[in-house]
Amino acid sequence: MSTLFDPIAAGALQLSNRIVMAPLTRNRSPRAVPGELGVTYYRQRASAGLIVTEATAISHQGQGYADVPGLYGADQLAGWRRITDAVHAEGGRIVTQLWHVGRVSHVELQPDGGAPVAPSAIAAKTKTVLIRDGVPTFVNTSEPRALRLDELPGIVDDYRRAARAAVEEAGFDGVEIHAANGYLIDQFLKTGSNHRDDAYGGSIENRARLLLEATRAVVEAIGGDRVGIRLSPVTPANDVVDADPQPLFEHVLRALGPLGLAYIHVIEGATGGPRDIADRPFDYAAARATYRAAGGTGKWMVNNGYDRALAEQALANGADLIAFGKPFIANPDLVRRLRENAPLNEADRSTFYGGGAQGYIDYPALG
C-alpha cells in the first residue's frame, strides 16, 4: 500500500511525497508584492511534496483582502520568482493558486474604489481584512454589482494570462484554479449566490460555464498536466450554499475528466470545520468515480482536518495526495514530524493574518 512518504507524479509534477501544503492566506504582501519574508517562509516548507501557495489574485479586481499577493504586475511576478527559485533550490515543487474573490471584497481594495463584482448583486454575509492604522481589521464586505455578460470573457482572459505569467515569468511548476470557498467561480456554481437568468445562471450547465471556460483557457495556456483545481462541494465558507450539490459537482467532474488535469483538490465538509455536515451530505467516493469514469486521470487530493492516521486511511481508500493546512503554519518541517510521529508545534492564531516575522518564519524545526 502507498504511504504518505512515497513519491508520485501528478501530471507533469514529480513529487517526492504525497504531503501537500495547502494554500494559506497570511496577508504579508504589501502592495500585493511577495517579499523576502515570503522567500524564507516557503523555503522552510519545501520538503512538502507540493506547495500550493496562498491564494493569489489574477487581477486588481480579483483582490479581496489587504496585503495578499497578485500575479498581474511585474513587481509581483519578480517577488514570486525569488520564492520559486528558493523552493526549487531545496528540491521542492510549487504551484500558485489563481484567485478571483468576486463579491468577497471591499471598495477600498477595488480599482478606483468600485463595487466588487459577482454573478448577482447579492452581498456576502462575511468579512474581509483591511489594514487600519497598521492593524489587520475585519470589516463587512461591500455590496457587489452583477457582472455583465460582456465582462466575462475578460475574466476568463485574466485566468489565462495569470497562468501563463505564473509559469513563464514567476517560475511556478503549475497552477491551481481556486473554484472553492465562496469565491467568484464558486459563486457562479451555487444557487445561493447565482440568481442569473442568462447563459451563466439557472441550470447546472449554465452555472458551471465560467468554471469550465476558465479551466479550458488555463489548460490551453500552460497544458493540463500543470493544472489543478480546488472544489468545495458543501462548505458554507463566505456565505455560499447550493440546493443540490451532488449533481452539480458530478457534472463539473465529468466535464473536467477529458482535460488531462494534474489533480483535483477537494475540500471535504466545511473548510476549516466539520468534515461532515448533517444537513448537506455529499458522496465524495461517488464524485471521484464520476471523474474517473469520464476519463479523469488527475490525482485525487483531499483536504480538511487531516492528521497522519486519517491521511493513511484516505490513501488506503483511494486518495492520492493529502493536503495539510494549519499544521504547516507552525511546523515548517511537518513532513519530518509526520514521518517520525513527532509532536507538532502549536500555532499562534493571533499572527495568522498580517504582521511580520513573528508567527510566520520563527517556528522551530526539530533539532
N, C-alpha and C positions, 0 to 999 in steps of 0.2 A: 504494500500500500504506500502511496506517496505521503511524504511528510512535509511539514512547513518549510523544511530546510533543503528540499530538493530543487535543483534548477528547473526552469520551464521556459518555453518560448511562447510568447503571446504576440502572434503576428510577427512583425519584424523585431520585436523587443525580446532580447535574450536576457532573461532574468536569473540571478544567482540563487534566488529562493522565492518562496510563494507568499512572502510577507510584504504587504503594500502599505506605505504611509499614505493615509487618506488625506484629502485636502482639508486644510485647517486655516481658517481666516484668523490673521494675527494683527492686522491694522498697524503695520510698521513700515509702510512705504509712502512717506510724504511726497506729494505731487505725483502719486501713482508710480514712483520710480523705486524699484528694489535697490537696497543699499548694501553696505558692507556687512551689517549685522545679518542680513539675509544670506550672504555668502557663507558665513560661519554656520548659521542655523541649518541650512540644507546640507552642507558638507558633513556636519556632525552626524547626520542621519542617513548617510549614503550607503550604509550596509543593508538598508531595505532592498528587497528585490526590485521594487519600483517605488519611486516617489511620485505622487500626484501633487502638484503644487497647490497652494491656496488658490481659490477661485480668482481669476484674472480677467479684467474687463476687456471685451473686444472693441469697445468704443467708449468715448466720453459719455454718451447716452447710456451705456451699459453699466455705469458706475452707480453703486448704491450705498456705499459705506465710506467713511473717511479713511484715508491712508491705506487703501487697498491698491494693489498693483494693476497696471494695464499692459496692453500689447499694441497700443495704437500710436506710440511716439518713439522717436529714435532713442531718447534717454532711457525709456522703459526697456526697450529691447537690449540696449547695451548693458543695463543693470542685470537683466536676466542672463545675458551671455556670461557674465562673470560667475553667476551661480551655476549654470550648466557646466561650465568649464571646471569648476571646483568639484562638482559631483562626479563628473567623468574622470577626473584625476584620481578619485578614490575608488574607481571601478563601479560606480553606481549608474543607474538608469533613471531618467526623469522626464515626465511629461507635464504639460501645463493644462490646467482646467479652463476651458473657454466659457466665459460668463457674460450673460446679459441679465441684469436683475429685473428688468421690466418695471413693475409698479413698486417694488421694494426699494424705494429711493426717496430722496428729499430734494426740493427745489434748489437748495444750497449746493447740491452735488451735480446738478444737471447743467448742460451747456446754456449759457445766457439766463440761468435761473428758470428755465422752462419746467413744465409739469413732467413727471415721469410718464413713461408710456406703458401700455398694457393692451391685452386683447379687447377688454371692455373697460369702461370708465367706472370701475368698482375699486374703492380703496381697500388696501390690505390692512386688516386689523393686526398689525405687528409694528415693530420698532426697527429703526436703523441707528447707526452710530455716527455722530458728528463730534468734531473736536472743538470744545468750547473753553477758551482760556487755557489751552494746553491740556485739557482733561477730556478723555473719551466720555461722551454723554449720550445716553439712549433717548431718542425722540421718536414721536409718531411719524410714520411715513406720510408723504404728501399725497393729495388727491391726484390720481393719474388721468390721462386722456387716452381714449381709444386710438390705436394705430389705424391709419388709413390703409386701404388696400395697396395704394401705390408706394407706400413706405416699406412694405415687407420685402421686396426684392433687395432693397438696400441693406436690410438687416442680414439677410442671407449672404450678401456680398461681404459684410463685416466679418461673419464667421469664416468665410473662405480666405479673406485677406489675413485675418489674425492667425489662422492655422499655418498659412504659408510663411508668414513672418516668424512665427514661433520656431519652426523647423529650420528655415533657411538663414535667418538673421540671429535669432536668440539661441540656436543650438540645441533645442529640445529634441528628444528622441521620438516624440509624438505629441498628441493632444488628447484630452478627454473633453467631450462636449457635456456641459452641465445642463441636463434636462430634468433636474430634480429639485426638491426642496422649495417649491413655490416660486421659483424664478421664471423668467419670461417664457421659456419653452414649456415648462410645467403649467404655467398659467393658461397657455393656449390648449394644453391637453385636457384640462379638467373642467367639468361642468360648473363648479362653483365660481370660477373666475372667468370663464369664457361664455358670454351670452351673445356672441355674434350670430348674425343670420346670413352671412356671406360664405364664400368658399373656404373660410378658416374657422367656421363655427357650426354648431348643430351636431352633425353626425360624427361618429368616431373618425371616419376617414378625413373629414374636414379638420377636426381638432388636432389630428396628428400631422397635418400637412406641413406646418412650419418645422417641426422636428425633422421630418424626413427630407425636406428641401435643404435645411441647414446641414444635415449629416451627409447627404449626397454631395453638396458643394465642398465640404471639407475632405471627403474621400477623393473627389476629383483633384483637389489641390495638392494633397500630400500622400495619397494612397491609403486604402482601407486598412492595411496592415500596420499603420501607425496611429490608428484612431480607436479610441474607446468612447463609451457613452455612459453617463450616470443616470439612473432611473430611480424613482422613489414612489412605488405604486400607491401606498396608503399613508404616507407621512402627512400629518397636519401642519407641518412647518410653514410659516409665513401665510397662514390662513387660506390654504387650498384644500379642496376636497373634490372627489369625483363620485358621482352617484353609483357607478358600476365599474370599478377599476379592472376587474379581471378581463372582460372582453376588450377593453381599451388597450391594456398593455400587451395582451396576446396579439392584437392587431399590429401594434408597434413592433413587437419582436418578430412577427412573420415578415414584416417589411424590411427589417434590418438584416434578416438572415442572409440574403444574397449579396450583401455589401462587402463581405470579406473583412469585417472589423477585427481589431486585435483583441478586444474584450468588451464584455457587458458588465457594468458595475451596478449592482442592485443593493439599495438600502432596504433592509428587512424591518418592517414595522415603522415606528416613529423615530425620525432622526434624532439620535442622542437620547432616546427614551425607550419605552417598552417595545420589545420585539413582536409582541402580539397585541393587537388592538381588537377588543371584543366586538365592537360594532362595525368593523370593516375587515373581515377575514380575507386573506389572499393566499392562493396556492402557488408558491414560488416554484415548486417542482414542476407543476404543470406549465408554468411560464417558460421555464428552461427547456422543457420537452418541446414546446411550441417553437422556440427559437431553433433548436436542433433539427426539428422536422422540416423547417423552412430552409435548411442548408447552412445555418449559422455555425461557423467554426471558431468564433471568438471565444477566448477563455471566459469562464463564468466567475466573476469576482463578487464576493458577498461582504456585507458591512453592517455593523451596528452591535456594539456591546460585546465584541469577541474577546475571549481570553484564550489561552493555549488549548485547554480541554475542548472548548466549544469549537475552536478552529479545526482541531483534528477530527472532530465529529463531522464537521461540514465537508472536509476533504473526503472523508470516507463515504459521504452521501452524494458526492459528485461535483462539489465546488472545485475550482482550480486555484483560485487566489483568495486570500483573506486580507481585507483592509482593516487596519487598526488606526484609530483617530487619536483621541485624547492621550492614550498611553505614550504616543510618540512625542507629545509636548514635553513631558517631564523625563523621558528616557531616550536620549539620543542613541543609546546602544540597545534599543529594545530587542533587536534580533538576537544579540548575545544573551540578554536576560531571559528571553523565552527559551532559547536553546539550553541554558543552564538551570532553568527553573529558579532563577534568582528573584529576589524581591524587587518590586518596582518602586521608583520614587513617586511621591505624591505631587500632583500638580497644584500650583498656586493659582486658583481661578481668578484672583484679582488682577493678574498680569496677562490674562488670555488676550485681551483686546487693547492694543495700543501700549505705548511705553517704549522702553529701551532694552538694554541687555538683560536686566533682571527678569527672570521668568521666561526668558527666550533662549539665551545661549549659555546660561550659567548652571544648568542642571548637571550634576556629576555623573560621569560614566563609572562603570565598575573598575576597580583598581587592578 
